Amino acid sequence: ECNNKDSNLDAASDVTFRPIDDISVKTKVDSNWLITADVEIKDKLPTVKHNVIGSIDYKSGEKKLKLKNSMKRDNVTADLEMDFASKYPSTVASLVVGDQGYVAGAQVSVDTNGFELKKHIYALGYTGKDFEIHGSLTN
């Protein structure tokens, strides 16, 4: 993609390979020299997935690491994400349960420096024949 404003060329390269079953490695490099690698490991259970995502900004030298775990079943979805952008990782966990039109969920964000609860969200919902209702509570 060519940007006419300052004559910059925006480009990206994506490479994905699977060294063995249930493991994939995705590498992306963009025109700003942001290098991102995502290693995905699927568990023997088809609904469990683990990701390790690392990125390096070549120009600034900034490095980041993120760990993601997720589980999806028929009526339940659970996620846990840890972002190691600083010495103390920030953690976000969520859980959603639903069945026969009803849904309930919660998301919690924790700062591990002192284990302080930063944000929490709770939600309920119902979908009927002719209507939908949804409510949420956020701190």
Summary of the structure (lengths in Angstrom):
residues: 139
radius of gyration: 19.6
end to end distance: 41.6
largest distance: 54.9
contacts: 329
relative contact order: 0.09
helix: 0%
strand: 70%
